[in-house]
Amino acid sequence: METPMTKERLFSRGDQHFFMDDPAGIAAYCRQHWPEDCAHILRVADEVCRNYFLFDLEHDLERTWEPVSFDPEGEVDWEYRPGNDPEFTFQFNRHRFFICLGQAYWLTGDERYARHFFRLLMSWISGVKRTPETEQTTWRILEAGIRGENWVKAIRYFKDSPLMTDDIAAAFYDCLVEHGEYIIKMHSPYRYISNWGVMENHGLFEIGIAMPDEELRSRYTSIALERLETEARIQILGDGIQWEQSPMYHNEVLHCYEDVLILASRNEIPVPEAITRAVHRMACADLAWKKPDHKQFLMGDSDDMDIRDYISIAAFLFHDPVLRSGGYPILDFESVWDLGLEAAGIYEGLESQEPDFVSCALTDSGNYLLRSGWGEKENLLHFHCGTMGAGHGHSDKLHVDLVIGGEDVLTDAGRYTYVVDRGRFEFKDPPAHNTLTADREYFTVCKDSWECDKLCQPVKQQYKFTDQYELVQGGHLGYAYKGIFINRKVLYIRPDIYIIMDEMYAQGEHSYEQYWNFSERGELEEMPGGCTFTGDQAKARLVFLTPGVSVTLGESRIARHYNRCETRKRLCVQIRKEGFASLITVIKGGEGTFEASRIPVRSALKGITYSEEMAEGVKIQAEGKTYVVIFCHQEVNSPTDLTEAEGCMGYGNVIVFEKGKDEIGGTVMCW
């Protein structure tokens, strides 16, 4: 006969095997260093105690802005769905607020939080049964995996509460085992490629650690690690980016793996090297594409979130001084609860070392970051030419984000919703991104919230970084069926000049639409041939140099968080042309004088002027310097020749000259 589970057995393994080492000390640390976070957590916990639910934590996957409230003295409806968006039901049944109750318990010592934790926990366990129907809602497998983390963490906050009973321990244990067996049963090849697999099996690993029985603990953790290793090898690209091309889900996967490393270390469980390598690469990728304000780009299905906590944990796990430079100065509120008070002291003493790179090319995922420096007021351009990333990816081939002086100027759209009739496509389609389309047709066509009828193959190109200039470029085959190839070149002249050359190689007549979506946190002023964006600190001027274009000012929407969007300004630059066409955009950040013009390119030896289909030049005057850039759209040097513009002469596909300095030869960015 099996021995009944008791609270003594359930908590027979010491705190050293789990997350918190000193909850009272951690609570004091948080009250001292993170009073705003403490106030937020206490507010959430107080609301939960009265059956009032609002999901506004920094890392809630699907935030809400309208609270859902049940009778404070009654039961909650775990199946409740407001409107037609099931994401509330999913978020509700992840039970992240159980951890808030636990943190509030230690911040205050108030048994009220324990009472309501046990009330809600037992309401769920007794009232929500797994059936084929509930497996689509409250028992959806992803939520089961996430609950594996949240339940295991939450229960230990209350292990010494006088309200903890043997009956609760037995019911909790039985339901936790049901979760573990369910996760094992539901495994499929889909899990190897989806973030669901990582979140589910990370939950299984945490459930395993909570098992007082050594045999069951070993079974759960070994199965989880085997699957997580395969998922790490398949999902994490060589440059460290999770393949779905969404920073938010990249970081959710990273968080899961970091939890596994923490618990494996504390339980002396060997972790496959594929996992540890993947975690380190993912954290390094976070450092590389972190904005100056420490937040992730709104790329794909992502929210506007600070990612220093993920980087801080990785810095601690690997004692990596470069990662330490990208983390918080001290351990943040959430990380100290997971790593412990002793870890907070170790983290504070870790060496911090600025990266030995500034700009970088994450070539496997096709993400390129052109950065002026590592400070909070620096400039950063992000260019994307890589795989779409399936359901969480957007139609963003050749998209650019631009940050000037630490502030967003050109931004992605975010996600807003997963429901088609609430605007899902509006945020996924190309016009929501700073890219371009042909004949008003989309290079990627959405079928529903997750699938596409038509995908688009990226064509990655060479790039080059020098001390003064940087070039990235890429194209795609989204219009190959129309006989059109689109290529975008982005030339960066440090610290704040950007030339974007869009090349459209085609037969016949076509129209092209180039979209520029601006941050909602600034003002846009149209001016002849361009516009000026002004934010709180940032200023940027855009100049459109191609003759014959029309520029239309309109509006689009941006969602920095799920379920909330705002309007913003969008410019659409249009041109219609037979055969080859190009669009030249020059962007200058900051104050100061600035002029940009399109200039002819000549054959230095033949004395002829090339047609615009062959080569074009750009002249920029700024900050007392004059730059000349030659772009060759095709081979022009036959049989032996040099290209020349404004007295600057050289050989190459893209050449940059600074007048009065290197007018012969220049700096070749692409041959």
Secondary structure, 3 states (H helix, E strand, C coil): CCCCCCHHHHCCCCHHHCCCCCHHHHHHHHHHHCHHHHHHHHHHHHHHHCCEECCCCCCCCCCCCCCEECCCCCCCCCCCCCCCCCHHHHHHCCCHHHHHHHHHHHHHCCHHHHHHHHHHHHHHHHHCCCCCCHHHCCCCHHHHHHHHHHHHHHHHHCCCCCCCCHHHHHHHHHHHHHHHHHHHHCCCCHHHHCHHHHHHHHHHHHHHHHCCCHHHHHHHHHHHHHHHHHHHHHHECCCCCECCCCHHHHHHHHHHHHHHHHHHHHCCCCCCHHHHHHHHHHHHHHHHHCCCCCECCCCCCCCCCECHHHHHHHHHHHCCHHHHHHCCCCCCHHHHHHHCHHHHHHHHHCCCCCCCCCCEEECCCCEEEEECCCCCCCCEEEEECCCCCHHHCCCCCCCEEEEECCEEEECCCECCCCCHHHCHHHHHCHHHCCCEEECCECCCEECCCCCEEECCCEEECCCEECCCEEEEEEEECCCHHHCEEEEEEEEEECCCEEEEEEEEEECCEEEEEEEEEECCCCEEEEECCEEEEECCCCEEEEEECCCCCEEEEEEEEEEEECCEEEEEEEEEEEEEEECCEEEEEEEEECCCCEEEEEECCEECCCCCECCCCCEEEEEEEECCEEEEEEEECCCCCCCCCCEEECCEEECCCEEEEECCCCCECCEEEEC
